[in-house]
Amino acid sequence: MRSLFWTEDKIVKAEKLWQQGLSAREIANLFGSKKNTVINMAHRNRDRFPARQVTRPPPETCEAPAPIRRPDRVTRVTLSGAEVTMPRVPCIDGPAS
């Protein structure tokens, strides 16, 4: 039978590195393993490896830019109810204003 890679003392060392903020890839490099083995071990021991919350600043609230007014185009409603923008046809829509 194959011996387990993650012994209890390795898990304790990985837990300390995790709490220091090292990434899974950095921990894996220190242990000579792969990133996914660290992630799987952390998932199996979720009580010892809490999820890291990614905090992003809220997006800046600014006014939406005014829609571009294009006098050479007109908005039409199709039979299905969709609004489409099409070129203005002078004999149908009248002169551009």
N, C-alpha and C positions, 0 to 999 in steps of 0.2 A: 504494500500500500504506500502511496505517495505521502510524504509528510506535508503538513500544512505550511504555507508561506507565512501567514499572519499568526505569529505566536502572540501571547498576551503581552510580553514586553515590547514587541514591535508595535502593537496597537497602542500601547501607552505612549511610546515615543511619537507615533504619528498623531495621536490626540494632542500632545503638547505643541507639535509643529502646526497643526490645524488651528489651534487657539492663538498662535502667534501670527496667523494670517498667511502662511505659505499656501500656495496653490497646490492642487492635486498633482500637477506635473512636477513641481519642485520637490514634493514629498516623495514621489515615485523615483525621481532621479537619485535622491539620497538613499533609498532602499534598494536601488537596482531593479526596479520593477517598471510596470507601465501605469500610465495615468488611470486607465479604466479599472485596474486592480485596486487602486486607492479609492476610487469613487465607489466601487462595489462594496469594499470593506466598510467605508463610511456609511453607506446605505444600510448595511446589515447591523451596524452599531450606531443607529441614528440618535440614541439617547446620549452617546458620548461625542458625537460629531453633529452639532446643531447646524441647521441650514444657514447659509450666509445670506443676509438680506442685502440686496443691491439697492442702494438709495440713490435716486436720481433727483436732481432739483426739478421742481415743477416747470413746465414750459412757460416761457414768458407770454403773458397775455397782451396781445397787441391787436389793433383793429385790422380787420380783413381789408386787403386792398380793394379799391373800387373796381367793379368789373370793367373790362375794356369795352368801350363803345365803338362798334364798327358799323359805320353808316352803309357800307357796301354789303352787309349781310342782314338777314331777317330770321327771326325764330318762328318756326312753324310747329304745329302739333300734328303728329301722324294719326292714322286710324287706330293704332294700338294705344295711343295716349302718350307716346314718347315725344319729348321736345327735341327738335333738331335745329341746327343753325345751317342756313343755306344762303347761297348768293342771292342778292336782291335782283328781281326781274322788274325793270322799269315799267313795262306795259301792264304788269299785274299789281305791283306794290307801289307804284307811283315814284316820283323822283326822290332821291336821297335827301333827307332833311338834316 
